[in-house]
């Protein structure tokens, strides 16, 4: 037999010399084999995890209640005064603000005046509104909550929010001066 020729026991001359020879492979086995369903799923899972880690790192925003000088929180008191259904909707809206930040779309959030925005929901006939703004520390401060009874935002409700925003900013500025 010639060198490398295969005999009946599938062992060539090279094999007799201590050099192993490999069996013939069919053309099908030389092609790249298709991945199994499990391997395909694993590849997609790894891709999805990496995609989410790189492109969609979610950072929850900070949402805080404005506090009066006496320590009371007007929005917290407002939420406690609501019926359970309205309270649940308002709390879910606050959670949505925490998750989505400034990209929370209309009709859940809308511009009220200047830096002040309003969270909007409805429970039955009650139109629940919470006025808020984003301070310099990238924190949303909930300023004033009320049930809206008129088609337009009343100036008195907006005035309360503007007052509280000014007091919050003054208090933040004072705290910043003491830290230096």
C-alpha positions as CSV (number, residue, x, y, z in Angstrom):
1,X,0.0,0.0,0.0
2,X,1.0,3.6,-0.6
3,X,1.8,6.0,2.2
4,X,-1.4,7.3,3.6
5,X,-3.6,4.8,1.8
6,X,-6.3,3.2,4.0
7,X,-6.5,-0.5,4.5
8,X,-9.5,-2.6,5.6
9,X,-8.9,-1.6,9.3
10,X,-8.9,2.1,8.4
11,X,-5.3,2.4,9.4
12,X,-2.8,3.7,6.9
13,X,0.8,3.0,6.5
14,X,1.6,6.1,8.5
15,X,-0.4,4.7,11.4
16,X,1.8,1.7,11.5
17,X,4.8,3.9,11.9
18,X,3.3,5.6,15.0
19,X,1.8,8.6,13.2
20,X,-2.0,8.6,13.6
21,X,-4.1,9.1,10.5
22,X,-7.6,10.6,10.6
23,X,-10.6,9.0,9.0
24,X,-12.1,10.5,5.9
25,X,-14.6,13.2,6.6
26,X,-17.7,13.7,4.5
27,X,-18.2,17.1,2.8
28,X,-21.1,17.8,5.2
29,X,-18.9,17.4,8.3
30,X,-16.4,19.9,6.9
31,X,-19.0,22.6,6.6
32,X,-19.7,24.8,9.6
33,X,-22.4,23.2,11.7
34,X,-25.5,25.2,12.5
35,X,-25.8,26.3,16.1
36,X,-28.3,24.6,18.2
37,X,-31.3,26.4,19.6
38,X,-29.7,26.6,23.0
39,X,-26.5,28.1,21.6
40,X,-28.6,30.7,19.6
41,X,-30.6,31.6,22.6
42,X,-27.4,32.0,24.7
43,X,-25.8,34.2,22.0
44,X,-28.9,36.5,21.9
45,X,-29.1,36.6,25.7
46,X,-25.4,37.7,26.0
47,X,-26.0,40.3,23.2
48,X,-29.1,41.6,25.0
49,X,-27.4,41.9,28.3
50,X,-24.4,43.7,26.8
51,X,-26.7,46.1,24.9
52,X,-28.7,46.9,28.0
53,X,-25.5,47.4,30.1
54,X,-24.0,49.8,27.5
55,X,-26.9,51.7,26.0
56,X,-29.7,51.6,28.5
57,X,-28.2,52.0,31.9
58,X,-31.2,53.3,33.9
59,X,-30.5,55.8,36.6
60,X,-33.5,56.5,38.8
61,X,-34.0,60.2,39.5
62,X,-34.3,61.5,43.0
63,X,-37.8,62.8,44.0
64,X,-38.2,64.6,47.2
65,X,-41.0,66.4,49.1
66,X,-40.7,70.1,49.8
67,X,-40.6,70.7,53.5
68,X,-41.9,73.9,55.2
69,X,-39.7,75.5,57.9
70,X,-41.9,73.8,60.6
71,X,-41.0,70.3,59.0
72,X,-44.4,69.6,57.4
73,X,-44.5,68.4,53.8
74,X,-47.6,69.8,52.0
75,X,-47.6,67.3,49.1
76,X,-47.3,64.4,51.6
77,X,-50.3,65.7,53.5
78,X,-52.2,66.2,50.2
79,X,-51.5,62.6,49.2
80,X,-52.8,61.4,52.6
81,X,-56.0,63.4,52.2
82,X,-56.9,61.6,48.8
83,X,-59.1,58.6,48.5
84,X,-57.2,55.3,48.1
85,X,-57.7,55.1,44.3
86,X,-56.5,58.7,43.7
87,X,-53.6,58.2,46.1
88,X,-52.5,55.1,44.3
89,X,-52.6,56.8,40.9
90,X,-50.7,59.8,42.3
91,X,-48.0,57.6,43.9
92,X,-47.7,55.6,40.6
93,X,-47.2,58.9,38.8
94,X,-44.5,59.9,41.2
95,X,-42.8,56.6,40.7
96,X,-43.0,57.1,36.9
97,X,-41.3,60.5,37.4
98,X,-38.6,58.8,39.4
99,X,-38.0,56.3,36.6
100,X,-38.3,58.5,33.5
101,X,-37.1,61.8,34.8
102,X,-37.5,64.8,32.6
103,X,-38.5,62.6,29.7
104,X,-41.9,61.7,31.3
105,X,-44.3,62.5,28.4
106,X,-47.6,64.4,28.2
107,X,-50.3,63.6,29.5
108,X,-48.5,62.5,32.7
109,X,-46.4,65.7,33.0
110,X,-46.7,69.1,31.4
111,X,-45.2,72.5,31.7
112,X,-47.0,74.8,34.1
113,X,-45.0,78.0,34.2
114,X,-41.2,78.7,34.0
115,X,-39.3,75.9,35.7
116,X,-42.5,74.5,37.3
117,X,-44.1,71.4,35.8
118,X,-47.2,69.5,36.8
119,X,-47.8,65.8,37.3
120,X,-51.3,65.0,36.0
121,X,-53.7,62.2,36.7
122,X,-57.4,61.8,37.1
123,X,-59.4,59.7,39.6
124,X,-63.1,59.7,38.9
125,X,-64.0,63.3,38.3
126,X,-61.1,64.6,40.4
127,X,-58.2,66.0,38.3
128,X,-55.2,65.5,40.6
129,X,-52.2,67.8,40.1
130,X,-48.8,67.9,41.7
131,X,-46.6,70.9,40.9
132,X,-42.8,70.2,40.9
133,X,-39.5,71.4,39.6
134,X,-35.9,70.1,39.2
135,X,-33.4,71.8,41.4
136,X,-29.7,72.3,40.8
137,X,-28.8,68.9,42.3
138,X,-30.9,67.1,39.7
139,X,-33.6,66.3,42.2
140,X,-37.3,66.7,41.6
141,X,-38.9,68.7,44.4
142,X,-42.7,68.1,44.8
143,X,-44.0,71.6,45.8
144,X,-47.8,71.6,45.9
145,X,-50.6,69.2,45.4
146,X,-54.3,70.0,44.7
147,X,-57.4,68.8,43.0
148,X,-58.1,71.0,39.9
149,X,-61.6,72.2,39.6
150,X,-61.3,74.7,36.8
151,X,-60.2,74.3,33.1
152,X,-57.0,76.4,33.7
153,X,-54.4,76.3,36.4
154,X,-55.4,78.9,39.0
155,X,-52.9,81.6,39.8
156,X,-53.2,81.0,43.6
157,X,-52.1,77.3,43.1
158,X,-49.2,78.4,40.9
159,X,-48.3,81.2,43.4
160,X,-48.0,78.7,46.3
161,X,-45.6,76.6,44.2
162,X,-43.5,79.6,43.1
163,X,-43.2,80.7,46.8
164,X,-42.2,77.2,47.9
165,X,-39.7,76.9,45.0
166,X,-38.1,80.3,46.0
167,X,-37.9,79.2,49.7
168,X,-36.4,75.9,48.7
169,X,-33.7,77.6,46.5
170,X,-32.9,80.1,49.3
171,X,-32.5,77.2,51.8
172,X,-30.3,75.3,49.4
173,X,-28.2,78.4,48.9
174,X,-27.7,78.9,52.6
175,X,-26.8,75.3,53.1
176,X,-24.2,75.6,50.3
177,X,-22.6,78.7,52.0
178,X,-22.2,76.9,55.4
179,X,-20.5,74.0,53.7
180,X,-17.7,76.1,52.2
